Amino acid sequence: MPDLHALTPSIPWLNGRRALLAVTVLATSIGGCIAMAKVVANLPMGGQLTMLTLFALTFSWIALAFWGAICGFVICALRRDPLSLRRQTRVDPSASLLVSRTALIMPIYAEPPVPTIAGLEATCRSLLQQASKHGASSAETIGNHVEVFILSDTQDTTLAHQEAAHVAALQQRLAGQLAIHYRRRPNNDGRKAGNIAEFCRRWGRRYDYMVVLDADSLMSGATLLHLIHRMQRQPSVGLIQTVPIPVGQRTLFGRFTQLASALYSPMLAAGQSFWQGDAANYWGHNAIIRTRAFMANAGLPTLSGKPPLGGELLSHDFVEAALLKRGGWQVLLDTSATAAVSHQDTNASASHNSFEAMPSNLLDFAKRDRRWLQGNLQHLRLLTGAGLHPVSRLHFLFGAFAYLSSLVWLVLLLCASIVVGYQAIGPTSHSLLPTTLSLVLLSVTLAMLVAPKLLGLLLTCWQCPHAYGGRLTLIASTLLEILFAALIAPLMMAWHSLFIINVLIGRAIDWQTQHRGERSLSWRETWHHTGWVTICGITWAVTMMLFSPSALGWLTPAWLGLIGAAPLVKYSSSATWGSIISRRFGLLLTPSTTQKPPLLKAYAALVRGRYPDKRLPVCLPLKAPPPELIGDMPCQSFRYYAQPSTAHAPPAKEPY
């Protein structure tokens, strides 16, 4: 347990912040439900209850996102830290202040070696360059405080040999500067969580902290040192999560995703941090963790039953954050140590970066969502877990409902369509949808949906429009992104609903390596995954046109996206169209493309094999990992919880 009297982050009025958010969301939801009750007043009681329940769930979810965005907008507009509420300041971190030992760990599983090792090398060289800014002594001592581990679970022997060769070359290039270690497990037990746990048991006691990087992660040296310094100053903090911004994709979908993340993520993250406080979430990468806290509290159990809702916990990061918070450690969301800080200081964004890669097309994006959905639905079984903080329970609930809301929305639209059809052929002259009140309610709902995007646009136009190509370019790009998001929303609703149904009927999937590279889809593959969506959209639109043309117009945002699913998926996967929009028309620009951070420049050069020393590496054997310092990482339980001083080792399998 951490010392409760230790130096802790200042988070004033945290309970008041949470109460304020809860009251505003509840009041908004009640107002919307009262209006909806009047809209459906002419329906039978069963129909009223069904429509009200579905609407209440959907509208409350929208209200939460809306008020969270309002909080983030105010925080960013005032240039305040969302935790302390103090004026944000930028301090250039120095390696001379390091008094701890940190391991940069990158768990990998059958990843392409060239871009993976190039990204890690770019991160390492950025750290060395940041240390050299404060003198030769700082640069020379950085290797005494930071070491790097590539933790491979790759089962393919040929690919593993390629990994080892690339790591050996990296060891040679960074010899005398940073220690690079490579460990390959003979199995993939526990997937990524098991990979990290095995590292902790063998070497965890050697290090005070570990920075977890994905195979597509990039972090600047300034960000790494900032995180380490913060952990040193605040010994009650167990985990600090940064806000990684997607970069590197040239497809149209990738450019839309990168623009949306750069515009909205900083503001939304500030809003989350404002009310989450010291019970934030963990997203599995681009974060720093206090090793002893993690080992003592974050050993994962195996849920009883078979997959998809039983077995190994897939979305382990949410669970590990909850376990750390339960153990008395603070979990923070740091919105300053990232390129997202360009909203406050565009000059600082060149050195403070936290990046990741995103899928290049909608199909790969949906496949990744399919894995996350299965893992997040498992979290519903943990809502009653013993000893969990209330905000941790909310993380479980919100994470699952982020996907369940698609099914709720689909059922709501189907119910509304059925009611419209019934009233069109029934004896009653009353109509559910075309009334003035229903149109007002629809307008308010759509305004709340779009408001976070418009707030992000307003904030950026005010603070750093030049990072996005200027105000006119930024406005045009944002409107284009809003249109694209509106068109793909029904498609994602249909896919997520199908995924949920598959999980509920017991169809599990394996968590395999995601496709991180650029991939243009063929018409055949596109139609295979979207054909049924298009047919459903056409059937729905024709039915509505026959029964109620006015309702057809009201539901245009939904059916239009379904009918246009195939061309949306196909053309948005094209790098050619992405280049036309970005280069010829100058749209969808982001700070990562206009400011060209040194970290991304270095990564691009390393992928092409352009090393700073301009010498080709000589093939040398791998160096052995450091001596092990065996430690325990006991399996936790959600069935019961006791303080560490009195707790006994829980069973390895949950009894429920």
N, C-alpha and C positions, 0 to 999 in steps of 0.2 A: 504493500500500500504506500502511496506517496505521502509525504509529510503535508498535512492539511494547512500548516502554517508557512509553507514554503512560498516563495515568490510566485504569484499567479497572475495571469492576464487580467487587467481591469475591465470588467464587463458590468457597468452600472445599469441598474434598473432592468435587469434581465427578465425577472418575473413580470414586471410591468409591460415590457415589450411583447411578451408572449400573450399576456392578457389583452393588450390592445389589438393584436392581430386576430386573436380568437373572437373578440367582440365585433370587430369590423366584418370579418368573414361571416359570422353567425347572423348579424343584422342584414347583410346583403342577401344571404341565402333565404332568410325569412321573408324579406321583401319580395324576392323573386317568386317564392313559393305561394305567397298570397295572391300575386298577380296570376300565376299559373292556375291556382284554384278557381279563380273567376273565369279563366278561359275554358276550363273543362267542366264547368258547373252543370252543363246540360247532359253530361255523360252519365251512364249508370254508375252506382257507387263503386263497383269493382273497377270500372274503367277509370274513374277519378283517382282511386288509390294507386292504381298501376302507373298512370301517367305522372301523378305527383311524386311518387317514389323515384321513378326514373329521372324525372326532371330535377328533383332535389339533389340527387347524387351528382348529376352532371353539372348543375349550376353551382353547387358548393365547391366543386373542384375548380371550376373557372374562377370563382370568387377568390379562392386561396391563391391561385397564380396571379390574379390581378392585384390584390393587396400586397403580396410579396414583391411584385414588380414596383409598386408605388414606394414601398420602403427602400428598395434598392436605388430607385431613381433619386429620392431625396438624399440618401447617403452619398451617392456619387456626385450629385450636383453640388453638395456642400463640401465635397472633397474630404470626407471624414472616414476614419477607420470604422467599419461596422461593429467591431467589438468594443473598443474603448471610447468611440465617438470623438476622439481627439483628431485634430488636423493631421492629415497624412504627411509624413516626412520621408525623405529618401536618404538613406545612409549607405555609402558604398562599403560593402562588407570586406573585411581584411582577414587573410589567413593567419596573420600574426596573433589573432585573438583566440585561436583554436586551442582548447585544452582537453578535447575529447577524441575518441576514435569512431569513425563512421565507415560503414560498408555500403558502397553503391552496388545493389544487387539487381541483376536482370534475369528473371526466369524466362526461359525460352523453350518452345516445343515445336520442332520441325519448321523453324522460321528460315527464310532465305538469308544466308550468311552475309552477303555483301552489304545490303542496306542496314541489317541489324547491327553488325559490327561497326559500320560507318557512323551510325547514329550514336553508339556508345562512345566511339573515339571522339566525335565532335563534342560530346558532353565533357569528356575527360580533358580535352585540350582547352575548352572554355574555362574549366576550373583552374587549370595551370596558368592560363593567361590572366585570369582574375587575381590569382595569388601573386603573379609577377608584378602587378600594378603597384604593390606596396613594398617592393624591394626584393633583392635576390634572396635574402634570408627567408622571406615568406614563401617564395617559390620552392626553395630547397626543402622546407619543412613540411610542405603539404603532403608529401608521401608518408610522413610519420603519423598523419592524422586521418588519411582517407585511403581506402583500398577498394578494389573493384572485383566483383564476382559475377561471372556468367554461369548461371545455374541451368544446365541443359537437362531436359527430359526427353530429348529426341530419341526415338526408338529405331529409326532407320540408320543402319550402320554407315552407308555411303554418305548420307547427309551429315552424320555425326563426325565423320573424318574431315569433311569440308569445314565444319564448324571449328574443329580443333586446329586445323591449319590456319584459318583466319585469326583465331585467338592467339596462336603462337606468333604470327606476324605482328599482331597488335602488342603483344608482350615485348617484342624486340623494339618496336617503334617508340614505346613509352618507357623503355628500360631506364632505370635511374631516376624516373620522375614519378610514376605511379605504379603500384603493384597490381597486376592483372591476374586473376585466378580463374581457372575453368574447372568445373565439376560436372560430370555427367552421371545421372542416375541410371541404373539398369532397368528401372520401371517408371511408370507414370502414376503411382499410387497417390490419390488425393489431388491430382492435377496440380494447378498452380499453388493452391494453398498447401498441399502436401510438399511441394518443392521448396517453398519458403520455410515451412516448419522443419524440414530435414536440415536445411542450412542453419536454422536457429539452434537445433539440438547439437550440431557438430561444431559450429563456430560462433554462435550468437554471443556467448559470454566474452568473446574477444573485443566486442564493439559496444559502444554506448548507444549508437543509433544505426538505423539502416534506412537508406533511401531506396524505395522500390520503383523500378523503371520497367515499363513494358518494352517489348521488342521494337515498338514504333515511337518510344518516348524520346524527347529531347529536352534537356534542362541546361540552362546557362550556369556558368560558374558563380555568377552573382546570386542567382536564385539558390543554388546549393549552399553557399556560405551563409546567406540570409537565414535559411531554414536551420542550419546547424547552430548558428549564433542564438537564434530564438529558443531552441531546445536547451541550450546551455543556460540562458537567462531565466528560463521558466521551468524549473524541475518538476512541476506538477503536470506538465503537458505530456501526454502519451503519444499523440499523433497530430501532425499538421498536414492537411490536404491542400494542395494548390489547385488552381483552376487551369487545366491544360486546354490550349486553344488548337483546334485542328488546322493543319497546314499540309501543303505538298501535293494536293490533288489538282489536276488540270481538267477533269471532266466537268460538264455543266452541273451535275449533281454535287460534285465535290466543291465547286466554287460557290454554289448556293449555301451549302452546309458551312463552309468556312466563313462566309460573310455573316450568316446568322449567328454563328458562335462568337465571332469577334464583336459584333454589334450588341448582342443581348446577354451573353454569358457573364460579362463583368458585372452588369447591373443586377441580373437575377441572382448571381452568387452573393453579392453584397446584401441583397434582401434576405437571402437564406441565412447568412452569417449573423445578420442583425437579430433574428429571433431564435436561431438555434443556439447561439452562444458557444458554450464549452461542451455541447452535446451534438456536434456536427457529424457528418457522415464521412465515409471513406469510399473512394471510387476504385481502389485496387492498384493504383500506380500514380507516379508523379507526386509522391508523398513521403514524408519522413516519419519514422516510428522509433520510439524509445524501446530498445531491444528487450531489456529486462521486463518492462511492463507487458510487452507483447507475449513474451514467453510464459509469463506467470498467469496471463488472463485470457489469451486468445487461442488456445488449443481447441480445435473444432471437433464436435461430436458427429456421429453419423445418425441421421434420423431413422427411426424405425419404418419398416415398410419398403416397398419397391419404388424405384423411380416411376413417374416423374416427380411425385410429391414426397417421396422418401429417399433414403440413401444419402449419398454425399451432398453437402450443401454447395450448390453451384455458385450462387452469388455470395461468396464468402466474405467479401469486403464489408458489406453492410453489417454482417454478423460480428466480424472482428471489431468494428468500431463500437458496436453495442456492448461487447464484452469488455473492452477497454474502459468504457464509461462506467459500466457496472463495477469494475474493479477500483473505481475512485480516480481514474486518470481523466484528464481533460482532452477532448478531441476538438480540434479547431479547423475551421475553413479559412485559409489565408488568401485573401483576395488581392494582396499587394505583390506577392512574389511571382508575378506572371506577366506575360505580354498583355494581358487584359488590362493592365494598369495604364494602357495608352489613353484611357478615358480621362485619367488625371494628369499624366505626364508623358507625353509622347517621346521626349528625349530619353527618359528612363527605360522605356520599353525596348530600347536597343540592347540593353544589357540584362534586364530581368525578364527571362523567358521561361515558359513552361508549355511545351508543345506535345502534340500527339498526332497520329494519322487517323483518318476516317475511311470507311469503305468508299469506293469510288462510284458506286452505283446503288440504286434502290434495292435491287435483289440482295446484294451482299449486306446492305444495311439491315434489311428485314431478317436475313438469316441470323445476324448477330442479335437482333432484337428477340428472335425466337429462343435463343439460349438464355438471354437475360430474363425473359418472361418466365421461363420454367423455374429459374432460380429465385426470382422475386415472389412467385406464387408459393414457393416453399416457406417463405418468411411468414405467411399467414399462420403457420403452425407454431410460430415462435412468439406470437403476440402476447401470450400469457406467461412467457418465460419468467422464471423467478428472478427477482432483484433488478430487472431492467429499468433504466430511466424512462420516464414517460415519453420524452422526445425520441428515444431509440425505438420505442414501440410505434411512434408516428412514422419514423423512417420506414419500418417494415410495412405499415399500412399504406403509406403513400407510394412506396415503390411498387407494391402489387397493384394498387388502384390506377397507377399510371398506364397500365395495360388493360385492366378490367374496365376502365372507363370507355374504351373502344367498344366493348361488347354492350355496355349500358347505353351508349350513344346509338349503336345499331338497333337495339331493341326499341329504344324510344322513337327512332325514325320509322321503324316498321309499325309500331303501335299507332303513331300519328297517321301513317298512310292507310292503315286499316280503318281507323275512325273516319277519315275523309271519304274513303270508298263507301263505307256503310251509310254515312250521312247523305252521300250523293244519290243513293238508290233507295234510302229509307224514307219514311213518312215525315220526319222532322225537317223543318226549314232552317234550323240552326246549323251553323258551320263552325268547326273548331278553329281552323287556321286563318281564314281571311279577315277576321275581325280586327278592329283598330287596336284593341288591347293586346292581341296576340302579336300583331306586327310591331308594336312598341316593345314588347318583351323580347321578340327576336332581335330587334335593333340593339337593345341594351346588351343582350348576350353577345352578339357579334362585336359590339364596341369593346366589351371587356376582353374578348379573345384577342383583338387586334391591338389593344392599348399597350401591352408590354413592348410590342415591336415599335410602335410609334414613340413611346417614351425613350427607347434605346436610340431611335433616330434623332429625336430632339436633343438628347444628351450629347450625342456625337457631333451633330451640327453645331452645337454650342462650343464644345471643348476641343475637338480635333478633327474637323472635316477634311483637312488636307491629307490625313493618313488614309482616306478612302477615296481620294481623287477629287476632292472639292465638294461643296454643298449640293450643287445640281446633280453631279454624278452620284453622290450618296443617296439623294432622294429618289432618283430614278432606279438605282440598284435596290433600294429597300422596297419600293413598290413592286418591283419585279419579283423579289424574294417573297413578299406577302402573297402575291398571286400564285407563285409556284407552291408555297406551303398550303394554300387553300385547296389547290387542285390535288395534291398528293394526300391530303388528310383523309378523304374517304377511302382511298386505296389502303392506307395504313390501318384504318379502322377495320376494313374487311380482312386484311391479313392477320391483324392482332386477334380479331374474333375467331378466325379459323385456328390460330395457334392455341388460344385458350381452350377451345372445344377439344382439340387434340390432347392437351394436357389433362383435361377433366375425364376423358375416356381412357386415359392411361398410356398414351403414346409418348414415350420419352425419346430424347435425342442425345447423341454424344456431343461433348464439348470439344470440337476439333479446332485446329488453327484457322483463324479467319484469313480471308484473302485481303492482304494489305496493299497490294500493288494496283496499278491502273488497269481497268478491265472494261472494254466496250462490249456490250451485249449484242447477241445476234437476235434477229426477229424470231427465230424458232424458240430460243430459250425464253425470250420475253413473253411470247404468246403462251408458252407452256405454263407460266406462272400467273399471267394476267387475263387469259382468255375467259375464264369463268367469271372474273370480276366484271369484264366488259359486258358479257351476256346478262349478268344480273342487273347491271346498270341500265341496259337497254330495256329489259323487261319491266323494271321498276318505272322508268320514265314513260314508256308507252301506256302502262296501266294507269298512272296518274293523269296522263293526258286524256284518256278516255273518261275517267271518272270526275276529274276536277282540274281543268287547265290552270286555274289560279293557284292551286296547291303545287302544280308542276313548277310554276315560276318560283314559288316560295322555296321549293326544295332544290333549285338549280345548283347551288354550291355542292350538294351531295352527289346527285346523279351525274353531273358533268364530269367530275373527277373519276368516277367509276367507268364511264364510257370511254374516256380518253386515257385509261390506264396504260394500254400498250404503247402508244407513241410517247407518253410521258416517260415511261421507264426506259424505252429504247433510246430516245434522243438525249435524255439527260445523262446517259452513260457515255456520251461521245466527248472525247477530248477536243475534237474538231469544233464542235459547237461551243464548247467552253472557251476555246481560244478566240473564236469569232466574237463572242459576247465580251470577252475581257480585253482583247487586243485591238480589235477593229472598232468596237463601240466604246471601249474604256469603262465598262460596267463591271460590277461584282468585284471591285478592288478591295483589298484588305491591307492592314498595316504590314503583314508579313510579305506582301508583294511590293508595296510602295516604298517601305522603309528598308527592306532587305536586311534583317538582323544578321550580324556576323555569324551567329550560331547556324543559321540556315545556309549561309554561304559556305561555311566550312563543311557542313554535311553534304551539300551538293558536290563539292570538290572531292571529298573522300569517296563518295559513291562512284565517281569516275576514276578513282585510283590516283588522284593527284595529292600526294602526301607533302606536308610542309618541308620535309628534309630533301625531297626530290630524289630519294634513293629507293630502289626496289628492295623490299625486305628479303633477307636470306632465310630459307626454310630451316628453322631450328626446332628442336623438340619442345613440347610444352613443359613449362615449369610446374612443379608440384604445388598443390595448394598449401597454405600455411598449416602448422600443427593444429590439431583439433583441441578444443576446450569444451568437453562434453557438458551439456546442460539439459535440464528437464523442461519439457513443455507439456504440462498435464492437460488432459482432455477435460473440457468444461462441460457443464450440464445446464440445461434450461429447465429441468424438472425441480431442482432445488439449488439454493445458493447460500453459502455461509461465508463469513469473513475468512480471508486466507489463513489467519492464525488458527482457526478451528476447523476449517474445511478439510474433508478427506477427498481422495482422488475419486472422481465420479466415474460411472461406468462408461465404456467406450461407445455404447449404443444407447440412444435415448429410449426410455421405456414407453414413449407415446408417439 
